Amino acid sequence: MAVFLGLPLVIYLVFVISPFVQAVYYSMTSWSGFDNNMPFVGLGNYVKLFNDDIFMLSVRNSIVLAIFLPVITVILALVLATLVTIGGSSRGQIKGLKGAGFYRIVSFFPYVIPAVVIGIIWAQIFNPDNGLLNGILTGIGLDGFKDFPWLGDSRTAMIASMVVIVWGFVGFYMILFIAAIKGIPAETFEAARIDGAGRFRTAINITIPLIRDNIQTAYVYMGILALDAFVYMSILNSTGGPENSTLVMSQKLFTTAFSKGQFGLACAMGVVLAVITLIFSALVFLVNRWTGGNKDVSE
């Protein structure tokens, strides 16, 4: 028993805790990343970060993503999963939409596409010269969007980037919620139907409470992805977008380490990002507990 418990603990300590502790130490040095010279600077890197307007802007952008991306993605995934599983005809027994299998495949398809490919596809869709989106908008008479730079305008660059990420992940979480809903006994839905509950009331009062743990997990994972979002943001706007409007912490960290050779400062950014991620996860769990997430739905 000790072996089975000890081995995972050792692996966790070596590959998770140890790198984080090393990163904390490196963050207090001016290490260049390419030699053994690590002058200790204490909290100097952190002071420098919080006085860096561009870094603070990247923190704000990452937090904006962490606030909006999980909400939008989870809500859309819940709506789609509900329609596919219990959103069919209101007559007779509870059932999903016709062709539910087709909708599942189509919705899940973006998730299996590599993030780099998704970024390239959407960069072309948003292309101001010959992009599909501007072509459709001008085709229906909205000439004001001709040559409009969706990713090149500070007012729309972040929104356009969020659309891409949501599109890439909503199908995965829809499948996750479908599996959770399928695990609810059919008798529960039938009892709700007999009591006169419609599809909307059934979803709100039965489905969501019973899959609340799945929703919490999805929210945390999506929030962690939002706080990173390095690949998507780098493909869509490698320089951080107009006026750094889409620059996220992971991008700033990467350029600081590999373009400027300031690995100590980059490690400080990584520590800040890790702390923000931990705070986000803790808040989600606390809110879930405060709102009765651990109570049985029958209560």
Backbone hydrogen bonds in HBPLUS format (Angstrom, degrees):
<---DONOR---> <-ACCEPTOR-->    atom                        ^
c    i                          cat <-CA-CA->   ^        H-A-AA   ^      H-
h    n   atom  resd res      DA  || num        DHA   H-A  angle D-A-AA Bond
n    s   type  num  typ     dist DA aas  dist angle  dist       angle   num
A0005-LEU N   A0001-MET O   2.98 MM   4  6.24 151.1  2.06 150.4 158.6     1
A0006-GLY N   A0002-ALA O   2.66 MM   4  5.58 149.7  1.74 141.5 151.6     2
A0007-LEU N   A0003-VAL O   2.96 MM   4  5.85 168.4  1.98 149.4 151.2     3
A0010-VAL N   A0006-GLY O   2.85 MM   4  6.10 156.5  1.91 155.4 161.7     4
A0011-ILE N   A0007-LEU O   2.99 MM   4  6.23 166.7  2.00 156.8 160.1     5
A0012-TYR N   A0008-PRO O   2.88 MM   4  6.04 156.9  1.93 145.4 152.0     6
A0013-LEU N   A0009-LEU O   2.89 MM   4  6.11 159.3  1.93 149.4 155.0     7
A0014-VAL N   A0010-VAL O   2.88 MM   4  6.06 159.7  1.92 153.3 158.7     8
A0015-PHE N   A0011-ILE O   2.90 MM   4  5.91 169.0  1.91 152.8 156.1     9
A0016-VAL N   A0012-TYR O   2.89 MM   4  5.30 137.9  2.07 137.8 144.6    10
A0017-ILE N   A0012-TYR O   3.19 MM   5  6.63 156.8  2.25 146.5 153.5    11
A0018-SER N   A0013-LEU O   2.78 MM   5  5.82 154.0  1.85 155.3 162.3    12
A0020-PHE N   A0016-VAL O   3.39 MM   4  6.48 155.3  2.45 140.3 147.1    13
A0021-VAL N   A0017-ILE O   2.93 MM   4  6.21 161.1  1.96 158.4 163.7    14
A0022-GLN N   A0018-SER O   2.93 MM   4  6.16 162.4  1.96 156.0 161.0    15
A0023-ALA N   A0019-PRO O   2.87 MM   4  6.05 152.6  1.94 142.7 150.5    16
A0024-VAL N   A0020-PHE O   2.96 MM   4  6.27 151.6  2.04 148.0 155.2    17
A0025-TYR N   A0021-VAL O   3.07 MM   4  6.41 156.7  2.13 147.4 153.3    18
A0026-TYR N   A0022-GLN O   2.81 MM   4  6.09 171.9  1.81 159.5 161.5    19
A0027-SER N   A0023-ALA O   2.87 MM   4  5.95 142.6  2.01 141.5 151.6    20
A0028-MET N   A0025-TYR O   2.94 MM   3  5.47 158.7  1.99 114.8 121.9    21
A0029-THR N   A0026-TYR O   2.99 MM   3  5.25 150.1  2.09 119.8 118.1    22
A0041-VAL N   A0028-MET O   2.71 MM  13  5.40 166.0  1.73 139.1 143.8    23
A0030-SER N   A0039-PRO O   2.95 MM   9  5.59 141.6  2.10 147.4 159.5    24
A0264-GLY N   A0031-TRP O   3.02 MM 233  4.83 149.5  2.12 147.3 141.4    25
A0044-GLY N   A0041-VAL O   3.07 MM   3  5.45 158.0  2.12 127.0 132.2    26
A0046-TYR N   A0043-LEU O   3.07 MM   3  5.32 119.1  2.46 101.8 116.6    27
A0047-VAL N   A0043-LEU O   3.01 MM   4  6.35 157.2  2.06 156.8 163.8    28
A0048-LYS N   A0044-GLY O   2.94 MM   4  6.16 157.2  1.99 147.1 153.6    29
A0049-LEU N   A0045-ASN O   2.92 MM   4  6.16 151.0  2.00 142.8 150.7    30
A0050-PHE N   A0046-TYR O   3.06 MM   4  6.30 168.7  2.07 153.4 154.6    31
A0051-ASN N   A0048-LYS O   3.27 MM   3  5.21 147.5  2.38  96.3 105.7    32
A0052-ASP N   A0049-LEU O   2.93 MM   3  5.05 161.1  1.97 109.3 114.3    33
A0056-MET N   A0052-ASP O   3.01 MM   4  6.29 164.6  2.04 156.6 161.1    34
A0057-LEU N   A0053-ASP O   2.92 MM   4  6.12 142.8  2.06 140.0 150.4    35
A0058-SER N   A0054-ILE O   2.95 MM   4  6.29 149.0  2.05 144.4 152.8    36
A0058-SER N   A0055-PHE O   3.02 MM   3  4.98 114.8  2.46  92.9 108.9    37
A0059-VAL N   A0055-PHE O   2.91 MM   4  6.29 146.8  2.02 148.2 158.0    38
A0060-ARG N   A0056-MET O   2.97 MM   4  6.24 157.7  2.02 142.5 148.2    39
A0061-ASN N   A0057-LEU O   2.89 MM   4  6.18 160.4  1.93 150.2 155.4    40
A0062-SER N   A0058-SER O   2.95 MM   4  6.12 156.7  2.01 143.6 149.7    41
A0063-ILE N   A0059-VAL O   2.95 MM   4  6.19 157.0  2.00 151.2 157.4    42
A0064-VAL N   A0060-ARG O   2.90 MM   4  6.15 155.1  1.96 150.5 157.7    43
A0065-LEU N   A0061-ASN O   3.04 MM   4  6.33 158.7  2.09 147.5 152.4    44
A0066-ALA N   A0062-SER O   2.93 MM   4  6.21 153.7  2.00 143.9 151.8    45
A0067-ILE N   A0063-ILE O   2.90 MM   4  6.13 135.0  2.11 144.4 156.0    46
A0067-ILE N   A0064-VAL O   3.22 MM   3  5.17 131.4  2.47  93.3 106.1    47
A0068-PHE N   A0064-VAL O   3.04 MM   4  6.24 171.3  2.05 157.5 158.6    48
A0069-LEU N   A0065-LEU O   2.89 MM   4  5.40 150.9  1.98 139.7 149.3    49
A0072-ILE N   A0068-PHE O   2.97 MM   4  6.09 178.7  1.97 166.2 166.5    50
A0073-THR N   A0069-LEU O   2.93 MM   4  5.90 169.1  1.94 156.2 159.8    51
A0074-VAL N   A0070-PRO O   2.89 MM   4  5.76 165.6  1.91 146.6 151.5    52
A0075-ILE N   A0071-VAL O   3.02 MM   4  6.04 163.5  2.05 147.9 153.1    53
A0076-LEU N   A0072-ILE O   3.03 MM   4  6.13 169.2  2.04 151.1 154.5    54
A0077-ALA N   A0073-THR O   2.90 MM   4  6.00 161.0  1.94 148.8 154.9    55
A0078-LEU N   A0074-VAL O   2.86 MM   4  5.98 154.4  1.92 147.0 153.9    56
A0079-VAL N   A0075-ILE O   2.94 MM   4  6.17 162.1  1.97 153.0 157.5    57
A0080-LEU N   A0076-LEU O   2.97 MM   4  6.17 169.6  1.98 153.8 156.5    58
A0081-ALA N   A0077-ALA O   2.86 MM   4  5.94 160.8  1.90 146.0 152.1    59
A0082-THR N   A0078-LEU O   2.87 MM   4  5.96 155.6  1.93 146.7 153.4    60
A0083-LEU N   A0079-VAL O   2.97 MM   4  6.19 159.6  2.01 149.6 155.1    61
A0084-VAL N   A0080-LEU O   2.97 MM   4  6.15 159.1  2.01 149.5 155.2    62
A0085-THR N   A0081-ALA O   3.04 MM   4  6.14 146.3  2.16 142.3 150.6    63
A0086-ILE N   A0082-THR O   2.80 MM   4  5.55 159.0  1.84 148.0 155.0    64
A0087-GLY N   A0083-LEU O   3.17 MM   4  3.83 133.6  2.39 107.0 109.6    65
A0088-GLY N   A0095-LYS O   2.78 MM   7  5.28 150.5  1.86 150.7 145.3    66
A0102-PHE N   A0099-GLY O   3.06 MM   3  5.39 123.4  2.39 105.7 119.1    67
A0103-TYR N   A0099-GLY O   3.23 MM   4  6.63 157.4  2.28 152.6 158.8    68
A0104-ARG N   A0100-ALA O   2.99 MM   4  6.28 151.4  2.07 150.7 158.7    69
A0105-ILE N   A0101-GLY O   3.13 MM   4  6.41 161.5  2.17 148.4 152.2    70
A0106-VAL N   A0102-PHE O   2.99 MM   4  6.21 171.4  2.00 157.3 159.5    71
A0107-SER N   A0103-TYR O   2.91 MM   4  5.92 160.5  1.95 145.2 151.0    72
A0108-PHE N   A0104-ARG O   2.93 MM   4  5.99 151.2  2.02 146.1 153.8    73
A0109-PHE N   A0105-ILE O   3.02 MM   4  6.00 134.7  2.23 144.0 154.8    74
A0111-TYR N   A0108-PHE O   2.98 MM   3  5.61 136.2  2.18 118.1 129.5    75
A0112-VAL N   A0109-PHE O   3.13 MM   3  5.63 141.4  2.28 113.8 123.1    76
A0113-ILE N   A0110-PRO O   3.22 MM   3  5.32 153.5  2.29 101.7 109.6    77
A0117-VAL N   A0114-PRO O   3.01 MM   3  5.34 117.8  2.42 104.8 119.3    78
A0118-ILE N   A0114-PRO O   3.02 MM   4  6.39 160.0  2.06 155.3 161.6    79
A0119-GLY N   A0115-ALA O   2.90 MM   4  6.13 160.8  1.94 150.4 155.3    80
A0120-ILE N   A0116-VAL O   3.01 MM   4  6.29 155.7  2.07 146.7 153.0    81
A0121-ILE N   A0117-VAL O   2.88 MM   4  6.11 163.8  1.91 155.1 159.5    82
A0122-TRP N   A0118-ILE O   2.98 MM   4  6.19 171.2  1.99 156.7 158.5    83
A0123-ALA N   A0119-GLY O   2.88 MM   4  5.94 146.0  2.00 141.7 151.9    84
A0124-GLN N   A0120-ILE O   3.11 MM   4  6.32 148.3  2.21 143.6 150.6    85
A0125-ILE N   A0121-ILE O   3.00 MM   4  6.37 149.6  2.10 141.4 150.7    86
A0126-PHE N   A0122-TRP O   2.87 MM   4  6.05 154.2  1.94 148.2 153.8    87
A0127-ASN N   A0124-GLN O   3.11 MM   3  4.87 154.5  2.18  96.9 104.7    88
A0133-LEU N   A0125-ILE O   3.22 MM   8  5.71 160.0  2.26 136.7 142.7    89
A0131-GLY N   A0127-ASN O   2.93 MM   4  4.21 129.9  2.19 133.4 131.7    90
A0135-GLY N   A0131-GLY O   3.12 MM   4  6.24 150.1  2.21 143.0 152.1    91
A0136-ILE N   A0132-LEU O   2.93 MM   4  6.19 153.3  2.00 152.5 158.5    92
A0137-LEU N   A0133-LEU O   3.00 MM   4  6.25 167.7  2.02 154.9 158.2    93
A0138-THR N   A0134-ASN O   2.92 MM   4  5.99 164.9  1.95 147.5 151.8    94
A0139-GLY N   A0135-GLY O   2.95 MM   4  5.90 138.2  2.13 132.3 144.4    95
A0140-ILE N   A0136-ILE O   3.15 MM   4  6.47 130.8  2.40 143.4 154.0    96
A0140-ILE N   A0137-LEU O   3.33 MM   3  5.44 140.1  2.50  96.5 106.3    97
A0142-LEU N   A0137-LEU O   2.92 MM   5  5.31 149.7  2.01 157.7 148.7    98
A0141-GLY N   A0138-THR O   3.15 MM   3  5.08 159.1  2.19 104.1 106.7    99
A0145-PHE N   A0142-LEU O   3.16 MM   3  6.07 170.9  2.17 124.3 127.1   100
A0146-LYS N   A0143-ASP O   3.10 MM   3  5.38 165.9  2.12 114.1 115.7   101
A0148-PHE N   A0145-PHE O   3.15 MM   3  4.96 156.6  2.20 122.5 116.5   102
A0152-GLY N   A0149-PRO O   3.03 MM   3  4.75 140.0  2.19  93.8 106.1   103
A0156-THR N   A0153-ASP O   3.06 MM   3  5.62 143.7  2.20 114.5 123.7   104
A0157-ALA N   A0153-ASP O   2.87 MM   4  5.68 144.0  2.00 166.2 178.0   105
A0160-ALA N   A0156-THR O   2.86 MM   4  5.99 168.2  1.87 161.4 164.8   106
A0161-SER N   A0157-ALA O   3.01 MM   4  6.16 152.7  2.09 142.5 150.1   107
A0162-MET N   A0158-MET O   2.95 MM   4  6.21 152.6  2.03 148.0 155.2   108
A0163-VAL N   A0159-ILE O   3.01 MM   4  6.31 151.5  2.09 149.5 157.2   109
A0164-VAL N   A0160-ALA O   3.27 MM   4  6.58 153.8  2.34 144.5 150.0   110
A0165-ILE N   A0161-SER O   3.19 MM   4  6.55 160.8  2.23 149.4 153.6   111
A0166-VAL N   A0162-MET O   2.90 MM   4  6.06 168.7  1.91 157.1 160.4   112
A0167-TRP N   A0163-VAL O   2.96 MM   4  6.06 163.8  1.99 148.1 153.0   113
A0168-GLY N   A0164-VAL O   3.05 MM   4  6.26 145.2  2.17 141.8 151.2   114
A0169-PHE N   A0165-ILE O   3.19 MM   4  6.41 131.3  2.44 143.6 155.2   115
A0169-PHE N   A0166-VAL O   3.14 MM   3  5.37 140.2  2.31 103.2 113.9   116
A0170-VAL N   A0166-VAL O   2.88 MM   4  5.64 152.4  1.96 164.3 165.3   117
A0172-PHE N   A0169-PHE O   3.15 MM   3  5.40 122.0  2.50 103.6 117.2   118
A0173-TYR N   A0169-PHE O   3.31 MM   4  6.65 166.0  2.33 161.2 163.3   119
A0174-MET N   A0170-VAL O   2.92 MM   4  6.06 140.7  2.08 141.8 153.6   120
A0175-ILE N   A0171-GLY O   3.07 MM   4  6.32 157.8  2.12 147.1 151.0   121
A0176-LEU N   A0172-PHE O   3.04 MM   4  6.37 152.9  2.12 143.3 151.4   122
A0177-PHE N   A0173-TYR O   2.94 MM   4  6.12 157.9  1.99 144.7 149.5   123
A0178-ILE N   A0174-MET O   2.84 MM   4  6.08 150.7  1.93 147.7 156.9   124
A0179-ALA N   A0175-ILE O   3.01 MM   4  6.23 162.5  2.05 150.3 153.5   125
A0180-ALA N   A0176-LEU O   3.15 MM   4  6.43 150.6  2.24 139.2 147.4   126
A0181-ILE N   A0177-PHE O   2.82 MM   4  6.05 160.2  1.85 152.4 157.5   127
A0182-LYS N   A0178-ILE O   2.85 MM   4  6.04 156.0  1.91 151.5 158.3   128
A0183-GLY N   A0180-ALA O   3.08 MM   3  5.19 138.5  2.26  96.7 108.8   129
A0184-ILE N   A0181-ILE O   3.00 MM   3  5.37 162.2  2.03 111.6 117.5   130
A0188-THR N   A0185-PRO O   3.03 MM   3  5.59 143.9  2.16 112.4 121.4   131
A0190-GLU N   A0186-ALA O   3.00 MM   4  6.30 160.0  2.04 153.2 159.6   132
A0191-ALA N   A0187-GLU O   2.85 MM   4  5.95 153.6  1.91 144.1 150.6   133
A0192-ALA N   A0188-THR O   3.13 MM   4  6.37 152.2  2.21 139.6 146.9   134
A0193-ARG N   A0189-PHE O   2.90 MM   4  6.21 152.0  1.98 146.5 154.5   135
A0194-ILE N   A0190-GLU O   2.89 MM   4  6.14 159.0  1.94 150.0 155.2   136
A0195-ASP N   A0191-ALA O   3.02 MM   4  6.21 146.4  2.13 141.1 150.0   137
A0197-ALA N   A0192-ALA O   2.93 MM   5  5.38 156.3  1.99 161.5 153.7   138
A0196-GLY N   A0193-ARG O   2.97 MM   3  5.13 155.3  2.03 104.9 112.0   139
A0202-THR N   A0198-GLY O   2.92 MM   4  6.01 155.9  1.98 149.2 156.8   140
A0203-ALA N   A0199-ARG O   2.96 MM   4  6.15 155.7  2.02 145.8 152.0   141
A0204-ILE N   A0200-PHE O   2.98 MM   4  6.24 161.8  2.01 152.7 157.5   142
A0205-ASN N   A0201-ARG O   2.80 MM   4  5.72 168.9  1.81 152.0 156.0   143
A0206-ILE N   A0202-THR O   2.87 MM   4  5.17 144.6  2.00 131.1 139.6   144
A0207-THR N   A0202-THR O   3.00 MM   5  6.42 159.5  2.04 150.0 156.6   145
A0208-ILE N   A0203-ALA O   2.98 MM   5  6.07 169.7  1.99 163.0 163.4   146
A0210-LEU N   A0206-ILE O   3.23 MM   4  6.26 155.6  2.30 148.0 154.9   147
A0211-ILE N   A0207-THR O   3.09 MM   4  6.32 134.3  2.31 151.3 164.0   148
A0211-ILE N   A0208-ILE O   3.27 MM   3  5.33 137.7  2.46  99.7 110.9   149
A0214-ASN N   A0211-ILE O   3.04 MM   3  5.32 120.7  2.41 103.3 117.9   150
A0215-ILE N   A0211-ILE O   3.04 MM   4  6.40 153.1  2.11 152.0 160.3   151
A0216-GLN N   A0212-ARG O   2.89 MM   4  6.18 158.1  1.94 152.6 158.3   152
A0217-THR N   A0213-ASP O   3.00 MM   4  6.23 160.7  2.04 146.1 150.8   153
A0218-ALA N   A0214-ASN O   2.93 MM   4  6.14 163.4  1.96 148.9 153.5   154
A0219-TYR N   A0215-ILE O   2.87 MM   4  6.04 155.7  1.93 148.6 155.7   155
A0220-VAL N   A0216-GLN O   2.98 MM   4  6.23 159.6  2.02 152.3 157.0   156
A0221-TYR N   A0217-THR O   2.99 MM   4  6.21 173.1  1.99 156.9 158.6   157
A0222-MET N   A0218-ALA O   2.90 MM   4  5.98 161.0  1.94 148.2 154.1   158
A0223-GLY N   A0219-TYR O   2.89 MM   4  5.98 148.0  1.99 140.9 150.1   159
A0224-ILE N   A0220-VAL O   2.92 MM   4  6.19 155.8  1.98 152.2 158.3   160
A0225-LEU N   A0221-TYR O   2.99 MM   4  6.25 158.5  2.04 146.1 152.1   161
A0226-ALA N   A0222-MET O   2.88 MM   4  6.07 150.7  1.97 140.8 149.3   162
A0227-LEU N   A0223-GLY O   2.96 MM   4  6.23 147.0  2.07 145.0 153.2   163
A0228-ASP N   A0225-LEU O   3.08 MM   3  5.15 142.3  2.22  98.5 109.7   164
A0229-ALA N   A0225-LEU O   2.81 MM   4  5.75 123.7  2.13 158.1 170.7   165
A0233-MET N   A0229-ALA O   3.13 MM   4  6.10 166.4  2.15 151.0 155.1   166
A0234-SER N   A0230-PHE O   2.87 MM   4  5.86 152.7  1.95 148.6 156.8   167
A0235-ILE N   A0231-VAL O   2.98 MM   4  6.14 155.1  2.05 152.0 157.8   168
A0236-LEU N   A0232-TYR O   3.00 MM   4  6.13 168.3  2.01 154.0 157.5   169
A0237-ASN N   A0233-MET O   2.84 MM   4  5.63 157.2  1.90 139.5 147.0   170
A0240-GLY N   A0237-ASN O   3.11 MM   3  5.45 167.6  2.13 115.4 118.6   171
A0246-THR N   A0240-GLY O   2.99 MM   6  5.10 157.8  2.04 144.8 142.1   172
A0244-ASN N   A0241-GLY O   3.10 MM   3  4.95 144.1  2.24 130.0 121.0   173
A0245-SER N   A0242-PRO O   3.01 MM   3  5.72 152.3  2.09 118.6 125.3   174
A0247-LEU N   A0244-ASN O   3.39 MM   3  5.10 161.9  2.42  97.2 102.4   175
A0251-GLN N   A0248-VAL O   3.09 MM   3  5.47 126.0  2.39 106.9 120.1   176
A0252-LYS N   A0248-VAL O   3.13 MM   4  6.47 164.1  2.15 156.7 161.2   177
A0253-LEU N   A0249-MET O   2.82 MM   4  6.02 155.8  1.88 151.7 159.1   178
A0254-PHE N   A0250-SER O   3.00 MM   4  6.12 158.3  2.05 140.5 145.9   179
A0255-THR N   A0251-GLN O   3.03 MM   4  6.31 170.8  2.04 159.3 160.2   180
A0256-THR N   A0252-LYS O   3.01 MM   4  6.06 153.7  2.09 143.3 151.1   181
A0257-ALA N   A0253-LEU O   3.00 MM   4  6.18 155.3  2.06 149.7 155.7   182
A0258-PHE N   A0254-PHE O   2.88 MM   4  5.93 169.9  1.89 161.9 162.6   183
A0259-SER N   A0255-THR O   2.97 MM   4  4.85 142.3  2.11 119.3 129.0   184
A0260-LYS N   A0255-THR O   3.09 MM   5  6.52 136.2  2.29 154.7 167.1   185
A0262-GLN N   A0256-THR O   2.98 MM   6  5.66 164.6  2.00 156.6 152.3   186
A0261-GLY N   A0257-ALA O   3.13 MM   4  4.85 124.3  2.45 105.8 116.9   187
A0266-ALA N   A0262-GLN O   2.96 MM   4  6.22 153.8  2.03 146.9 155.4   188
A0267-CYS N   A0263-PHE O   2.82 MM   4  5.99 150.8  1.90 145.8 152.8   189
A0268-ALA N   A0264-GLY O   3.15 MM   4  6.46 146.5  2.27 139.8 148.5   190
A0269-MET N   A0265-LEU O   3.09 MM   4  6.49 147.8  2.20 142.7 151.2   191
A0270-GLY N   A0266-ALA O   2.91 MM   4  6.28 150.8  1.99 145.5 154.1   192
A0271-VAL N   A0267-CYS O   2.90 MM   4  6.21 151.2  1.98 148.5 155.6   193
A0272-VAL N   A0268-ALA O   3.03 MM   4  6.30 160.7  2.07 147.6 152.5   194
A0273-LEU N   A0269-MET O   2.89 MM   4  6.14 159.3  1.93 150.3 156.4   195
A0274-ALA N   A0270-GLY O   2.87 MM   4  6.08 154.7  1.93 145.5 152.6   196
A0275-VAL N   A0271-VAL O   2.91 MM   4  6.16 157.6  1.97 151.1 156.8   197
A0276-ILE N   A0272-VAL O   2.97 MM   4  6.21 161.9  2.00 151.4 156.1   198
A0277-THR N   A0273-LEU O   2.94 MM   4  6.14 156.0  2.00 146.8 153.7   199
A0278-LEU N   A0274-ALA O   2.94 MM   4  6.19 157.6  1.99 148.8 154.4   200
A0279-ILE N   A0275-VAL O   2.91 MM   4  6.15 159.4  1.96 150.8 156.6   201
A0280-PHE N   A0276-ILE O   2.89 MM   4  6.11 159.0  1.94 148.8 154.6   202
A0281-SER N   A0277-THR O   2.98 MM   4  6.23 166.5  2.00 152.1 155.0   203
A0282-ALA N   A0278-LEU O   2.91 MM   4  6.08 162.8  1.94 149.9 155.1   204
A0283-LEU N   A0279-ILE O   2.91 MM   4  6.08 157.6  1.96 150.4 156.3   205
A0284-VAL N   A0280-PHE O   3.06 MM   4  6.35 156.5  2.11 151.0 157.0   206
A0285-PHE N   A0281-SER O   3.11 MM   4  6.41 164.5  2.13 152.8 156.1   207
A0286-LEU N   A0282-ALA O   2.88 MM   4  6.06 156.8  1.93 149.9 157.1   208
A0287-VAL N   A0283-LEU O   2.85 MM   4  5.96 166.6  1.86 152.4 155.9   209
A0288-ASN N   A0284-VAL O   3.00 MM   4  6.12 158.6  2.04 145.4 151.8   210
A0289-ARG N   A0285-PHE O   2.99 MM   4  6.21 149.5  2.09 140.9 148.9   211
A0290-TRP N   A0286-LEU O   2.79 MM   4  6.03 164.3  1.82 155.9 160.5   212
A0291-THR N   A0287-VAL O   2.98 MM   4  6.06 144.8  2.10 145.7 153.9   213
A0293-GLY N   A0288-ASN O   2.63 MM   5  4.89 142.7  1.76 158.4 159.9   214
A0292-GLY N   A0289-ARG O   3.10 MM   3  5.25 159.5  2.14 111.4 112.5   215
A0295-LYS N   A0292-GLY O   3.21 MM   3  5.46 164.7  2.24 110.8 115.4   216
A0299-GLU N   A0296-ASP O   2.93 MM   3  5.56 157.6  1.98 118.9 125.8   217
